[in-house]
């Protein structure tokens, strides 16, 4: 344990500011260039954008500005029952009344403050109190009294640099994946929903030997030049309108409370809807490691939550057990990217079905997979299309997997570095040995 670290409290080394919300009925306050941070915006540790923005008039009429390098902490909301959203502002941002902005005083590195709060999530969760309306709250007085062991400023900066380097790599992967996913999604929609290549040929916009955006010249002969009627509208000639459950297998998970772990050492974390949304198995229940192999989830598997919060994601949170209310989607007929985007294509309709079930938890049934259709090209054409879209999707999946590994590594180092259990030079050597 580091002996040169000084004992203090969170309140002694920070200043706190409360935010606010301008009148939402006044359009002059909204749609400007100032990000307005709320619980919805706090999805990552770096806060630079938001779903809603303020004008200068809106800022002075009901909100507050948190300068760059402020640490923002959610202190009220239902999210606090599950996690503690915290982030550092990478630019000046506004924020609402459910968020506190913490400014580091002299002797405290802002990024160290952010990592200290992130690394003490369990402690903060233990301080969450109910509000009486289903939300949780963190009392400012309780937070300010939290004990904090503070290393010298140079060591704070070194710790923040090590952790920030890992976060930089994660952020780079995230931005790359935004582009890759948008490319793959756009190609899927253009080729298999809007049939843009076929329409381009029909209208004379695509000639043999030519390329169009997303349409390499060598694919010309693999797209038909006319649309024909099907039971659900026009599709390319020679293609087939297929149900989702005919092109892929949707395996429902198990009621895993019936399969308890054999021991404290031998188990699989249970992947439920909450784990799917979080992308990891932190705090997950445990199940037997001896369940049938088809119910074991591995990195790269496509998971579809068909109940509650309907989502389709590629899992990269490590091995786990597939819980009921989740489908593991596989296929030996079409590529992974195809059944992934085909299922996602129908999500709005599935969510509408689920929302209509007022008396029960919203869900879909297997019949809805049968009723959901997608146009499928002949096998030879699908192979050629796979050569274009497959590598894009594979890179997207690989980036997500790498980010998951980096996040696990960061979290492991985080707790040890901010406590002084691991010193900076040991952490640097640890990362160097792993090529980081």
C-alpha positions in Angstrom: 0.0 0.0 0.0 1.2 3.5 -0.9 2.3 5.3 2.3 2.8 8.8 0.8 -0.8 9.1 -0.2 -2.8 11.6 1.9 -6.1 11.0 3.6 -8.9 13.4 2.6 -12.6 13.4 1.7 -14.3 13.9 -1.7 -15.8 17.1 -0.5 -12.5 18.6 0.6 -10.9 18.4 -2.9 -13.9 19.2 -5.1 -16.4 22.0 -5.7 -20.0 21.0 -6.7 -22.5 22.6 -9.0 -26.2 21.7 -9.7 -27.7 21.8 -13.2 -31.1 22.6 -14.5 -33.6 22.3 -17.3 -34.9 25.3 -19.2 -38.6 25.4 -20.2 -39.1 22.7 -22.8 -42.1 24.6 -24.2 -39.9 27.5 -25.4 -38.2 26.6 -28.7 -35.8 29.5 -28.3 -34.0 27.6 -25.6 -33.4 24.4 -27.6 -31.5 23.2 -30.6 -28.4 25.3 -30.2 -24.7 24.3 -30.0 -24.4 23.5 -26.3 -24.7 19.8 -25.4 -27.2 19.3 -22.5 -26.2 16.3 -20.4 -28.8 14.2 -18.8 -29.0 10.5 -17.7 -29.8 9.6 -21.4 -26.5 11.2 -22.5 -24.3 9.5 -20.0 -23.6 6.3 -21.9 -19.8 6.6 -21.9 -17.1 8.1 -19.7 -16.3 10.9 -22.2 -19.1 13.5 -22.5 -19.0 15.7 -25.6 -22.4 15.3 -27.2 -26.0 14.7 -26.3 -29.4 14.0 -27.7 -30.6 17.5 -26.9 -28.7 20.8 -27.1 -29.3 24.3 -25.7 -28.9 27.8 -27.1 -27.1 30.5 -25.2 -30.5 31.8 -24.2 -31.5 28.4 -22.9 -28.3 28.1 -20.9 -28.8 31.3 -19.0 -32.6 30.7 -18.6 -32.5 27.4 -16.7 -29.3 25.4 -16.9 -25.6 25.6 -15.9 -22.4 25.3 -17.8 -19.8 22.7 -16.8 -16.4 23.7 -18.1 -14.2 21.2 -19.9 -12.6 18.7 -17.5 -15.6 18.8 -15.1 -16.6 15.4 -13.8 -20.4 14.8 -14.2 -22.1 12.4 -11.8 -25.8 11.3 -12.0 -27.3 11.7 -8.5 -31.0 11.1 -9.2 -32.8 8.6 -11.4 -33.9 5.0 -11.9 -30.5 4.2 -13.5 -28.9 4.5 -10.1 -30.4 1.2 -9.0 -28.2 -0.6 -11.6 -25.1 1.6 -12.2 -23.6 4.9 -11.4 -23.3 7.0 -14.6 -20.2 9.2 -14.4 -18.1 10.9 -17.1 -15.7 13.7 -17.8 -16.6 16.6 -20.0 -14.2 16.8 -23.0 -15.7 20.3 -23.9 -18.0 22.8 -22.1 -21.4 21.3 -21.6 -24.7 22.1 -19.9 -26.4 19.6 -17.6 -29.8 19.0 -15.9 -30.9 18.9 -12.3 -30.3 15.2 -11.9 -26.6 15.7 -12.5 -23.8 17.2 -10.4 -20.7 18.8 -11.9 -17.6 18.3 -9.8 -14.6 20.5 -10.3 -11.2 19.4 -9.0 -9.5 21.8 -6.6 -5.7 22.4 -6.6 -3.8 19.2 -6.0 -6.4 16.9 -7.7 -6.1 15.8 -11.3 -9.6 15.9 -12.9 -9.1 12.6 -14.8 -8.0 10.9 -11.6 -11.2 12.1 -10.0 -13.2 10.6 -12.8 -11.4 7.3 -12.5 -11.7 7.3 -8.8 -15.5 7.7 -9.0 -15.8 5.1 -11.8 -13.6 2.6 -9.8 -15.7 3.0 -6.7 -19.1 2.2 -8.3 -19.9 -0.5 -5.7 -19.3 1.9 -2.9 -21.5 4.6 -4.6 -24.3 2.0 -5.3 -24.3 1.2 -1.6 -25.1 4.9 -0.9 -28.1 5.1 -3.2 -31.4 5.8 -1.4 -35.0 5.4 -2.7 -37.0 8.4 -3.6 -40.5 7.0 -3.2 -41.3 7.3 -6.9 -39.1 4.4 -8.1 -36.0 6.4 -8.7 -32.8 6.4 -6.6 -30.8 9.3 -5.2 -27.3 10.1 -4.0 -27.2 12.7 -1.2 -24.5 15.3 -1.8 -23.6 15.4 1.9 -23.1 11.7 1.9 -20.9 11.8 -1.2 -18.8 14.7 0.0 -18.0 12.8 3.2 -16.6 9.7 1.4 -13.0 9.1 2.4 -10.4 9.4 -0.4 -6.7 8.5 -0.4 -5.0 10.8 -2.7 -1.5 10.1 -4.2 0.9 12.9 -5.2 -0.3 14.9 -8.2 2.4 13.4 -10.5 1.2 9.9 -9.7 -2.4 10.9 -10.2 -1.5 12.1 -13.7 0.4 8.9 -14.4 -2.5 6.8 -13.3 -4.9 8.8 -15.4 -2.6 8.5 -18.4 -2.4 4.7 -18.2 -6.1 4.3 -17.9 -6.8 7.0 -20.4 -4.5 5.3 -23.0 -6.8 2.2 -22.7 -9.9 4.4 -23.0 -8.4 6.1 -26.1 -8.1 2.7 -27.8 -11.7 1.8 -26.8 -12.9 5.2 -28.1 -11.0 4.8 -31.4 -12.7 1.4 -31.9 -16.0 2.9 -31.0 -15.7 5.6 -33.7 -14.4 3.1 -36.3 -17.4 0.8 -35.5 -19.8 3.7 -36.0 -18.5 4.0 -39.5 -18.3 0.3 -40.2 -21.7 -0.5 -38.8 -23.3 2.4 -40.8 -21.6 1.0 -44.0 -22.8 -2.5 -43.5 -26.3 -1.4 -42.5 -26.6 0.9 -45.5 -25.5 -1.8 -47.9 -28.0 -4.3 -46.4 -30.8 -1.8 -46.7 -29.9 -0.8 -50.2 -29.5 -4.3 -51.5 -32.1 -6.4 -49.6 -34.8 -3.9 -48.7 -34.8 -1.1 -51.3 -33.3 -3.2 -54.1 -31.3 -0.2 -55.2 -28.9 -2.2 -57.5 -31.9 -3.7 -59.4 -33.6 -0.4 -59.7 -30.4 1.2 -61.0 -30.1 -1.5 -63.7 -33.8 -1.1 -64.6 -33.5 2.7 -64.9 -30.2 2.6 -66.8 -28.2 4.2 -64.0 -25.9 1.1 -63.7 -24.3 -0.2 -66.9 -22.0 -3.2 -67.4 -18.4 -2.3 -66.5 -19.5 0.6 -64.3 -19.4 1.0 -60.6 -21.9 2.9 -58.5 -21.6 3.8 -54.8 -21.7 0.4 -53.0 -22.0 -1.4 -56.3 -18.7 -2.7 -57.6 -18.6 -3.4 -61.3 -18.0 -7.1 -60.9 -21.3 -7.5 -59.1 -23.3 -6.3 -62.1 -24.3 -9.8 -63.3 -25.2 -10.9 -59.8 -28.2 -8.6 -59.5 -31.3 -9.1 -61.6 -32.5 -6.4 -64.0 -36.2 -6.6 -63.1 -38.6 -6.9 -60.1 -41.4 -9.4 -59.9 -44.4 -9.7 -57.7 -44.3 -11.7 -54.6 -46.8 -12.3 -51.8 -45.4 -9.2 -50.0 -44.7 -7.0 -52.9 -42.0 -6.7 -55.6 -38.7 -8.5 -55.2 -35.8 -9.1 -57.5 -36.3 -11.8 -60.1 -34.9 -15.1 -59.0 -34.9 -14.1 -55.3 -37.1 -15.6 -52.7 -39.2 -14.0 -49.9 -38.3 -16.0 -46.8 -39.4 -15.9 -43.1 -36.7 -15.1 -40.5 -37.1 -18.5 -38.9 -36.6 -20.3 -42.2 -33.2 -18.7 -42.8 -31.9 -18.9 -39.2 -32.4 -20.8 -36.0 -33.7 -18.8 -33.0 -32.8 -20.8 -29.9 -34.6 -19.7 -26.8 -32.6 -19.8 -23.6 -33.1 -21.8 -20.4 -34.8 -21.1 -17.1 -31.3 -21.1 -15.5 -32.5 -21.1 -11.9 -33.1 -24.8 -12.5 -29.4 -25.2 -13.3 -27.4 -24.0 -10.3 -23.6 -23.9 -10.4 -21.7 -27.0 -9.3 -19.4 -24.9 -7.1 -18.0 -21.4 -6.4 -15.2 -22.1 -8.9 -17.1 -23.8 -11.7 -19.9 -21.8 -13.2 -21.1 -19.7 -16.2 -22.4 -16.2 -15.7 -26.1 -15.9 -16.8 -26.7 -13.6 -19.7 -30.0 -11.9 -19.3 -31.5 -8.8 -21.0 -29.6 -6.6 -18.5 -26.3 -8.2 -19.5 -27.1 -7.9 -23.2 -27.7 -4.2 -22.8 -24.6 -3.6 -20.7 -22.4 -5.8 -22.9 -20.8 -7.6 -20.0 -21.6 -10.0 -17.2 -20.7 -7.8 -14.2 -22.8 -8.8 -11.3 -24.6 -11.6 -13.2 -26.2 -14.6 -11.7 -24.4 -17.9 -11.9 -25.5 -21.2 -13.6 -24.0 -24.6 -14.2 -21.1 -24.9 -16.5 -22.4 -28.2 -17.7 -25.4 -27.0 -19.6 -25.8 -28.3 -23.1 -23.3 -26.6 -25.5 -25.9 -25.0 -27.7 -27.0 -22.9 -24.6 -23.5 -21.6 -24.0 -22.9 -18.1 -25.4 -19.5 -17.2 -26.9 -18.1 -13.9 -28.2 -19.4 -13.2 -31.7 -22.8 -14.8 -31.1 -25.9 -12.9 -32.2 -28.4 -12.5 -29.3 -32.0 -11.2 -29.6 -34.0 -10.3 -26.5 -37.6 -11.0 -27.5 -39.2 -9.9 -24.2 -39.0 -6.6 -22.3 -36.4 -4.5 -24.0 -36.2 -5.9 -27.5 -32.6 -5.6 -28.8 -30.4 -7.5 -31.3 -26.7 -7.4 -30.5 -23.5 -9.2 -31.2 -22.3 -10.5 -27.9 -18.6 -9.8 -26.8 -18.8 -10.1 -23.1 -17.2 -13.5 -22.7 -18.6 -17.0 -22.2 -22.0 -17.2 -20.5 -25.2 -19.2 -20.2 -28.2 -18.2 -22.4 -31.2 -17.3 -20.2 -34.8 -17.5 -21.2 -36.2 -14.4 -23.0 -33.1 -14.4 -25.2 -32.6 -16.0 -28.6 -29.2 -17.1 -29.8 -29.4 -16.8 -33.5 -27.4 -19.0 -35.8 -27.6 -20.2 -39.4 -26.0 -22.5 -41.9 -28.0 -21.0 -44.8 -27.0 -17.3 -44.8 -24.0 -15.2 -43.4 -24.1 -13.8 -39.9 -24.4 -10.2 -41.1 -27.4 -11.1 -43.1 -29.5 -12.7 -40.3 -28.2 -10.0 -37.9 -29.4 -7.1 -40.1 -32.5 -9.0 -41.2 -33.6 -9.4 -37.6 -32.7 -5.8 -36.8 -34.8 -4.7 -39.8 -37.9 -6.1 -38.2 -37.2 -4.7 -34.7 -39.5 -1.7 -35.1 -42.4 -4.0 -36.0 -41.5 -6.4 -33.2 -41.4 -3.6 -30.7 -44.8 -2.4 -31.8 -46.2 -5.9 -31.3 -44.6 -6.0 -27.8 -45.9 -2.6 -26.9 -49.4 -3.7 -27.7 -49.4 -6.4 -25.0 -50.7 -4.1 -22.2 -51.5 -6.8 -19.6 -48.1 -8.6 -19.8 -44.5 -7.8 -20.2 -44.1 -6.9 -23.8 -42.8 -9.7 -26.0 -43.1 -11.4 -29.4 -43.9 -15.0 -30.2 -42.4 -17.4 -32.6 -45.2 -16.9 -35.1 -44.0 -13.3 -35.5 -40.6 -14.7 -36.7 -42.5 -16.7 -39.3 -44.6 -13.7 -40.3 -41.5 -11.5 -40.7 -40.1 -11.8 -44.2 -36.9 -10.8 -46.0 -35.8 -11.1 -49.6 -33.0 -13.7 -50.0 -30.8 -13.9 -53.1 -29.6 -17.2 -54.6 -26.6 -18.9 -52.9 -24.1 -17.9 -55.5 -25.0 -14.3 -55.3 -25.1 -14.4 -51.5 -21.5 -15.6 -51.6 -20.4 -12.7 -53.7 -22.3 -10.2 -51.5 -20.7 -11.8 -48.5 -17.3 -11.0 -49.9 -18.2 -7.3 -49.8 -20.2 -7.0 -46.6 -18.7 -9.8 -44.6 -15.2 -8.2 -44.0 -16.9 -5.0 -42.9 -19.0 -6.8 -40.4 -16.2 -9.0 -39.2 -14.0 -5.9 -38.5 -16.9 -4.4 -36.6 -17.2 -7.6 -34.5 -13.4 -7.8 -34.0 -13.2 -4.2 -32.9 -16.0 -4.7 -30.4 -14.3 -7.8 -29.0 -11.0 -6.0 -28.6 -12.8 -3.1 -26.8 -14.4 -5.6 -24.5 -11.0 -7.1 -23.6 -9.5 -3.6 -23.2 -12.4 -2.6 -20.9 -11.9 -5.6 -18.7 -8.2 -4.9 -18.5 -8.8 -1.2 -17.7 -11.3 -2.1 -14.9 -8.8 -4.6 -13.4 -6.0 -2.0 -13.4 -8.4 0.8 -12.3 -9.3 -0.7 -8.9 -5.7 -1.6 -8.1 -4.2 1.7 -9.2 -6.6 4.0 -7.4 -6.2 2.1 -4.2 -2.4 2.0 -4.4 -2.4 -1.8 -4.5 -0.6 -1.6 -7.9 2.0 1.1 -8.6 2.4 2.9 -11.8 5.7 1.3 -12.9 4.2 -2.2 -12.4 1.1 -1.3 -14.4 3.3 0.1 -17.2 5.3 -3.1 -17.3 2.1 -5.2 -17.2 0.8 -3.4 -20.3 4.1 -3.5 -22.1 4.2 -7.2 -21.8 0.8 -7.3 -23.6 1.9 -5.1 -26.4 -0.1 -2.1 -25.1 
